[in-house]
Amino acid sequence: MPDIDNIYDGFFTKVMSEVANVATFLNVALPAELLNRLDLTEIALDPTSYVSAEYKRSFSDLVANCRTKAEGLPVDLYLLFEHKSYQDEGVLLQLLGYMHLMWKKDKEKILCQH
């Protein structure tokens, strides 16, 4: 049984570890203009988490990889789920930090390819 303090993360992890659930969520949550550009038929889930230990109790994240329909270019979709009962004024700065970590990881991949 999951730790009661981490029940939201346990539920999230269980449900969103299934590619079909992620695809369903994206089809419901993303705006039509974005959905029309993405090929969600072959989603891959990236096991990397960018949420620091400090925020693990109230945030869960998911990185889904797919491609664009027209060009077949790779796309990383970063989804951050908040488990708070109040509005966090620092969330945009926190998101920027996660974006920075993702860009840093992408840069490392590119450097390793050369």
Beta strands, then each sheet from edge to edge (+ up, - down):
strand 1: 38-46
strand 2: 59-68
strand 3: 74-82
sheet 1: 1+ 2- 3+
end
